[in-house]
Amino acid sequence: LLNINVGGKLFQIAYKVLAQYPITRLGKLALYTDPMKKLQLCDDYLVQKNEYFFDRDPSIFHYIFHFYRSGVLWVMDEMCPSNFVEEIEYWGIHLKYSQRCCRILLEEKQDELSEYLKIEKQLEAELEPLESGAQFDGKFLGRFRKMVWNLIENPYSSVPAKIIAVMSSFFVLISIVGMTLSTVEEMKNKTGKMWMEQMEMICAIFFTSEYLMRLISSSNFKNFLRAAFNAIDLVAILPFYVQILFENLDDGDMQYHEELHKVENVSKLGKVLKLIKLMRIFRILKLARHSTGLRAFSFTMRQCYQQVCCLLLFIAMGVFTFSALIHSVEHDVPGTDFTSIPCAWWWAAVSLSTVGYGDTVPDTILGRMVAFVCISFGIILNGMPISILYNKFSDYYAKLKAHEMSQ
């Protein structure tokens, strides 16, 4: 018998049993005759007791010991997969000796663990700024740029930094409210327009100052331009200056062009101005910089894009299927709205979403049966991903909040 001491526990295995597995560590220990080679395989050798000592986990070695006796490697569900794989690799035992059910469960746990670690890293990266204060050491105006960086990027560094973060969210809300009120008919008079323009100018000045402060405190210009939040900040301030530019062009047309097609040019500029003003709605995305909930929602959508795409595929299949069915049973009805399959797409989409506007309804009994099946399918379809998305969102939100508090 070969005496093996693993972490203070003694095991005895017959030499002839170990010799059946010559590529394993203990198999080589049983077959080698050179004492120096044997000492290279173990951590220590006790001459008095003739024991080979291994400084490894004795609880996992019980499964290794059972493998040599039975020829089957068992994997318990409560063991850490990474630790177990590391141990069996040390002993030179391949996972193929385990049962198929155990191997499948271990591989699933490994995939779950790797996915968990991957998500943890991404969540930590979600809260980490692109730069750190240490990157300004030894650079031009390093202390000043570091101070500006703390004010803009690290709201927990000081009270002024927290105030700036609150003001940023406040001006975003003011800008959205101003854009909304500018469409109200009672606010389109001269006084209302003047107030809206002044409010927009103040918001644009604040957003521009904030963007310039971030640009000044950036240590890497390329990384600054690639960052998603900085792109949102740029989109938030561009409409104001582009609007001023187009309004000046508009005035130029009125002064220098008296041709008949002048009206057409002015109308085109007016449409462009409306589109540019509409771009101000993207300012609401700036709230994600200071909102953990919006970050968690964005992170959930990125992580669950496969489920979301699968849901959209099912919706498209349902729309095409039920629009074809409703058209086939309703197209002969006088005065029907289902004159073609494309005309029935809107009805199918509304019915699948269970909104049911009622602007288009089937008239025949068979058509109503098709509508009932369509609505039932929509209820089942809408209920499938909600639990998955909500559970992941709540989990990611809690983890982001925990990481934020730890930082």
Solvent accessible surface area in square Angstrom, and as a share of the most:
residue,aa,sasa,rsa
1,L,128,0.64
2,L,4,0.02
3,N,26,0.13
4,I,0,0.00
5,N,22,0.11
6,V,0,0.00
7,G,36,0.35
8,G,58,0.56
9,K,105,0.44
10,L,93,0.46
11,F,16,0.07
12,Q,89,0.40
13,I,6,0.03
14,A,26,0.20
15,Y,88,0.34
16,K,156,0.66
17,V,36,0.21
18,L,0,0.00
19,A,40,0.31
20,Q,123,0.54
21,Y,35,0.13
22,P,65,0.41
23,I,119,0.61
24,T,1,0.01
25,R,55,0.20
26,L,0,0.00
27,G,0,0.00
28,K,73,0.31
29,L,0,0.00
30,A,16,0.12
31,L,89,0.44
32,Y,75,0.28
33,T,128,0.75
34,D,59,0.30
35,P,90,0.57
36,M,124,0.55
37,K,99,0.42
38,K,34,0.14
39,L,79,0.39
40,Q,144,0.64
41,L,26,0.13
42,C,11,0.07
43,D,82,0.43
44,D,73,0.38
45,Y,64,0.24
46,L,61,0.31
47,V,112,0.65
48,Q,167,0.74
49,K,133,0.56
50,N,74,0.38
51,E,13,0.06
52,Y,18,0.07
53,F,55,0.23
54,F,0,0.00
55,D,100,0.52
56,R,60,0.22
57,D,49,0.25
58,P,30,0.19
59,S,63,0.41
60,I,8,0.04
61,F,0,0.00
62,H,85,0.38
63,Y,47,0.18
64,I,0,0.00
65,F,36,0.15
66,H,59,0.26
67,F,0,0.00
68,Y,5,0.02
69,R,162,0.59
70,S,60,0.39
71,G,27,0.26
72,V,36,0.21
73,L,0,0.00
74,W,95,0.33
75,V,19,0.11
76,M,71,0.32
77,D,95,0.49
78,E,139,0.63
79,M,25,0.11
80,C,66,0.40
81,P,10,0.06
82,S,59,0.38
83,N,58,0.30
84,F,0,0.00
85,V,30,0.17
86,E,101,0.45
87,E,9,0.04
88,I,5,0.02
89,E,121,0.54
90,Y,46,0.17
91,W,0,0.00
92,G,32,0.31
93,I,6,0.03
94,H,111,0.49
95,L,33,0.16
96,K,125,0.53
97,Y,61,0.23
98,S,7,0.05
99,Q,71,0.32
100,R,172,0.63
101,C,80,0.48
102,C,13,0.08
103,R,65,0.24
104,I,65,0.33
105,L,94,0.47
106,L,4,0.02
107,E,82,0.37
108,E,88,0.39
109,K,54,0.23
110,Q,58,0.26
111,D,93,0.48
112,E,118,0.53
113,L,54,0.27
114,S,65,0.42
115,E,80,0.36
116,Y,109,0.42
117,L,92,0.46
118,K,107,0.45
119,I,21,0.11
120,E,31,0.14
121,K,146,0.62
122,Q,61,0.27
123,L,0,0.00
124,E,69,0.31
125,A,64,0.49
126,E,38,0.17
127,L,24,0.12
128,E,98,0.44
129,P,67,0.42
130,L,116,0.57
131,E,19,0.08
132,S,52,0.34
133,G,12,0.12
134,A,72,0.56
135,Q,79,0.35
136,F,1,0.00
137,D,100,0.52
138,G,90,0.87
139,K,92,0.39
140,F,160,0.66
141,L,101,0.50
142,G,11,0.10
143,R,220,0.80
144,F,99,0.41
145,R,37,0.13
146,K,78,0.33
147,M,107,0.48
148,V,10,0.05
149,W,21,0.07
150,N,39,0.20
151,L,40,0.20
152,I,10,0.05
153,E,54,0.24
154,N,53,0.27
155,P,31,0.19
156,Y,146,0.55
157,S,52,0.34
158,S,50,0.32
159,V,107,0.61
160,P,72,0.46
161,A,1,0.00
162,K,90,0.38
163,I,88,0.45
164,I,38,0.19
165,A,12,0.09
166,V,90,0.51
167,M,75,0.34
168,S,3,0.02
169,S,27,0.17
170,F,112,0.47
171,F,31,0.13
172,V,1,0.00
173,L,92,0.46
174,I,51,0.26
175,S,4,0.03
176,I,27,0.14
177,V,77,0.44
178,G,8,0.08
179,M,27,0.12
180,T,76,0.44
181,L,66,0.33
182,S,39,0.25
183,T,98,0.57
184,V,57,0.33
185,E,130,0.58
186,E,128,0.57
187,M,56,0.25
188,K,95,0.40
189,N,84,0.43
190,K,180,0.76
191,T,81,0.47
192,G,5,0.05
193,K,111,0.47
194,M,95,0.42
195,W,147,0.52
196,M,23,0.10
197,E,112,0.50
198,Q,85,0.38
199,M,52,0.23
200,E,19,0.09
201,M,99,0.44
202,I,99,0.50
203,C,0,0.00
204,A,0,0.00
205,I,101,0.52
206,F,34,0.14
207,F,3,0.01
208,T,28,0.16
209,S,50,0.32
210,E,6,0.03
211,Y,22,0.08
212,L,87,0.43
213,M,56,0.25
214,R,5,0.02
215,L,57,0.28
216,I,92,0.46
217,S,1,0.01
218,S,13,0.08
219,S,27,0.18
220,N,64,0.33
221,F,118,0.49
222,K,136,0.58
223,N,63,0.32
224,F,10,0.04
225,L,90,0.45
226,R,185,0.67
227,A,15,0.12
228,A,74,0.57
229,F,53,0.22
230,N,10,0.05
231,A,47,0.36
232,I,35,0.18
233,D,4,0.02
234,L,63,0.31
235,V,46,0.27
236,A,0,0.00
237,I,11,0.06
238,L,76,0.38
239,P,2,0.01
240,F,24,0.10
241,Y,95,0.36
242,V,43,0.25
243,Q,31,0.14
244,I,73,0.37
245,L,103,0.51
246,F,45,0.19
247,E,71,0.32
248,N,88,0.45
249,L,92,0.46
250,D,30,0.16
251,D,77,0.40
252,G,21,0.20
253,D,29,0.15
254,M,103,0.46
255,Q,125,0.55
256,Y,170,0.65
257,H,71,0.32
258,E,132,0.59
259,E,82,0.37
260,L,174,0.86
261,H,94,0.42
262,K,38,0.16
263,V,105,0.60
264,E,92,0.41
265,N,50,0.26
266,V,43,0.25
267,S,54,0.35
268,K,114,0.49
269,L,25,0.13
270,G,28,0.27
271,K,146,0.62
272,V,56,0.32
273,L,22,0.11
274,K,153,0.65
275,L,112,0.56
276,I,14,0.07
277,K,75,0.32
278,L,109,0.54
279,M,66,0.29
280,R,25,0.09
281,I,66,0.34
282,F,94,0.39
283,R,0,0.00
284,I,75,0.38
285,L,83,0.41
286,K,8,0.03
287,L,31,0.15
288,A,17,0.13
289,R,32,0.12
290,H,63,0.28
291,S,34,0.22
292,T,14,0.08
293,G,24,0.23
294,L,77,0.38
295,R,34,0.13
296,A,0,0.00
297,F,111,0.46
298,S,46,0.29
299,F,3,0.01
300,T,1,0.01
301,M,63,0.28
302,R,118,0.43
303,Q,42,0.19
304,C,0,0.00
305,Y,125,0.48
306,Q,122,0.54
307,Q,60,0.27
308,V,38,0.22
309,C,75,0.45
310,C,55,0.33
311,L,35,0.17
312,L,105,0.52
313,L,102,0.51
314,F,68,0.28
315,I,55,0.28
316,A,41,0.32
317,M,108,0.48
318,G,3,0.03
319,V,19,0.11
320,F,115,0.48
321,T,71,0.41
322,F,17,0.07
323,S,0,0.00
324,A,38,0.29
325,L,81,0.40
326,I,0,0.00
327,H,42,0.19
328,S,61,0.39
329,V,39,0.22
330,E,1,0.00
331,H,83,0.37
332,D,116,0.60
333,V,32,0.18
334,P,126,0.79
335,G,82,0.79
336,T,18,0.11
337,D,83,0.43
338,F,1,0.01
339,T,91,0.53
340,S,38,0.25
341,I,63,0.32
342,P,79,0.50
343,C,73,0.44
344,A,0,0.00
345,W,101,0.35
346,W,136,0.48
347,W,15,0.05
348,A,0,0.00
349,A,39,0.30
350,V,13,0.07
351,S,9,0.06
352,L,5,0.03
353,S,51,0.33
354,T,65,0.38
355,V,87,0.50
356,G,54,0.52
357,Y,141,0.53
358,G,51,0.49
359,D,90,0.47
360,T,22,0.13
361,V,88,0.51
362,P,13,0.08
363,D,78,0.40
364,T,43,0.25
365,I,124,0.63
366,L,99,0.49
367,G,0,0.00
368,R,134,0.49
369,M,114,0.51
370,V,20,0.12
371,A,13,0.10
372,F,144,0.60
373,V,80,0.46
374,C,0,0.00
375,I,72,0.37
376,S,38,0.24
377,F,76,0.32
378,G,0,0.00
379,I,106,0.54
380,I,114,0.58
381,L,5,0.03
382,N,48,0.25
383,G,45,0.43
384,M,107,0.48
385,P,12,0.08
386,I,107,0.54
387,S,61,0.39
388,I,75,0.38
389,L,37,0.18
390,Y,141,0.54
391,N,90,0.46
392,K,62,0.26
393,F,60,0.25
394,S,46,0.30
395,D,63,0.33
396,Y,7,0.03
397,Y,83,0.32
398,A,58,0.45
399,K,39,0.17
400,L,0,0.00
401,K,83,0.35
402,A,61,0.47
403,H,36,0.16
404,E,40,0.18
405,M,150,0.67
406,S,91,0.59
407,Q,131,0.58
